[in-house]
Amino acid sequence: LVTGVQTCALPISTKLAASYCDVMSQNEDLLVERLGASGAELAALSSSEFGSTLLEGFYGPATALQGDRIADVDVLSSLITVLRGVQVNNQAAPSSAVFMGACAAVLSSAEFYIY
């Protein structure tokens, strides 16, 4: 048990985002259709390129009203860098887990349109 951490119920939108991203992380056809890249291609991108690809794949043109996406890319890039640094059994986290975490973060925390 970790001291100082409280358990809480996740909002349904977060659960839905995680489920959607989990399915995408396991289906190359969906990844390519939505993001224009396979899991291996996404894993080979820099954190910034990976973040930009996710945002472009999920943000619709109507979100241009939000202004420049540079800040969004910076925040997402930082998250991807952290996720890539996570060790699981003394090995880097699987790229599908990194994708799922970053994808769920985008879908559950931003104004976006899925086309």
C-alpha positions as CSV (number, residue, x, y, z in Angstrom):
1,L,0.0,0.0,0.0
2,V,1.3,3.4,-1.0
3,T,0.9,6.0,1.8
4,G,-0.8,9.2,0.8
5,V,-2.5,7.9,-2.3
6,Q,-6.2,7.7,-2.3
7,T,-8.2,5.4,-4.5
8,C,-10.9,7.0,-6.5
9,A,-13.5,6.0,-9.1
10,L,-12.4,6.9,-12.6
11,P,-14.8,8.9,-14.7
12,I,-16.6,6.8,-17.3
13,S,-14.9,8.9,-20.1
14,T,-11.5,7.8,-18.8
15,K,-12.5,4.2,-18.7
16,L,-14.0,4.4,-22.3
17,A,-10.8,6.1,-23.5
18,A,-8.6,3.4,-22.0
19,S,-10.7,0.7,-23.5
20,Y,-10.7,2.3,-26.9
21,C,-6.9,2.8,-26.8
22,D,-6.3,-0.7,-25.6
23,V,-8.2,-2.1,-28.6
24,M,-6.3,0.2,-30.9
25,S,-2.9,-0.8,-29.4
26,Q,-3.7,-4.4,-30.3
27,N,-5.0,-3.8,-33.8
28,E,-2.6,-2.7,-36.5
29,D,-5.3,-2.0,-39.0
30,L,-7.0,0.5,-36.6
31,L,-3.8,2.2,-35.8
32,V,-2.9,2.7,-39.5
33,E,-6.5,3.8,-40.3
34,R,-6.7,6.4,-37.5
35,L,-3.0,7.5,-37.2
36,G,-1.4,6.5,-40.5
37,A,1.3,4.5,-38.7
38,S,1.7,1.0,-37.3
39,G,2.7,0.3,-33.7
40,A,6.3,-0.3,-34.8
41,E,6.4,2.9,-36.7
42,L,4.9,4.8,-33.7
43,A,7.5,3.2,-31.4
44,A,10.3,4.4,-33.7
45,L,9.2,8.0,-33.6
46,S,10.7,10.6,-31.2
47,S,8.4,11.5,-28.3
48,S,7.6,14.8,-30.0
49,E,6.8,13.1,-33.3
50,F,4.7,10.4,-31.5
51,G,2.8,13.1,-29.6
52,S,2.2,15.1,-32.8
53,T,0.9,12.0,-34.6
54,L,-1.5,11.2,-31.8
55,L,-2.8,14.8,-31.6
56,E,-3.2,15.0,-35.4
57,G,-5.0,11.7,-35.4
58,F,-7.6,12.6,-32.8
59,Y,-7.9,16.4,-32.9
60,G,-10.3,17.5,-35.7
61,P,-9.9,20.8,-37.7
62,A,-12.5,22.5,-35.5
63,T,-10.0,22.5,-32.6
64,A,-7.9,25.1,-34.4
65,L,-9.9,27.5,-32.3
66,Q,-7.8,26.3,-29.3
67,G,-4.7,27.9,-30.7
68,D,-1.3,26.6,-31.3
69,R,-0.9,22.9,-30.4
70,I,2.8,23.3,-29.4
71,A,1.9,23.3,-25.7
72,D,-0.2,20.2,-26.2
73,V,2.7,18.4,-28.0
74,D,5.1,19.4,-25.3
75,V,3.0,18.0,-22.5
76,L,2.2,14.8,-24.4
77,S,5.9,14.4,-25.5
78,S,6.9,14.7,-21.8
79,L,4.3,12.0,-20.9
80,I,5.6,9.7,-23.7
81,T,9.2,10.1,-22.5
82,V,8.2,9.2,-18.9
83,L,6.1,6.2,-20.1
84,R,9.0,5.0,-22.3
85,G,11.3,5.2,-19.2
86,V,9.1,2.9,-17.1
87,Q,10.8,-0.4,-16.3
88,V,8.7,-3.6,-16.2
89,N,10.7,-6.6,-15.0
90,N,13.9,-4.7,-15.7
91,Q,12.8,-4.0,-19.3
92,A,11.4,-1.0,-21.0
93,A,7.6,-0.8,-21.0
94,P,6.1,-2.4,-24.1
95,S,5.4,0.1,-26.9
96,S,1.7,-0.9,-26.9
97,A,1.5,0.1,-23.2
98,V,3.2,3.5,-24.0
99,F,0.7,4.0,-26.8
100,M,-2.2,3.1,-24.7
101,G,-1.2,5.5,-21.9
102,A,-0.6,8.4,-24.2
103,C,-3.7,7.7,-26.3
104,A,-5.9,7.5,-23.2
105,A,-4.4,10.8,-21.9
106,V,-5.3,12.5,-25.1
107,L,-8.8,11.1,-25.3
108,S,-9.7,11.6,-21.7
109,S,-8.3,15.1,-21.1
110,A,-8.7,17.2,-24.2
111,E,-11.4,18.8,-26.4
112,F,-11.3,16.7,-29.5
113,Y,-13.4,15.4,-32.3
114,I,-13.2,11.9,-33.7
115,Y,-13.9,11.8,-37.4
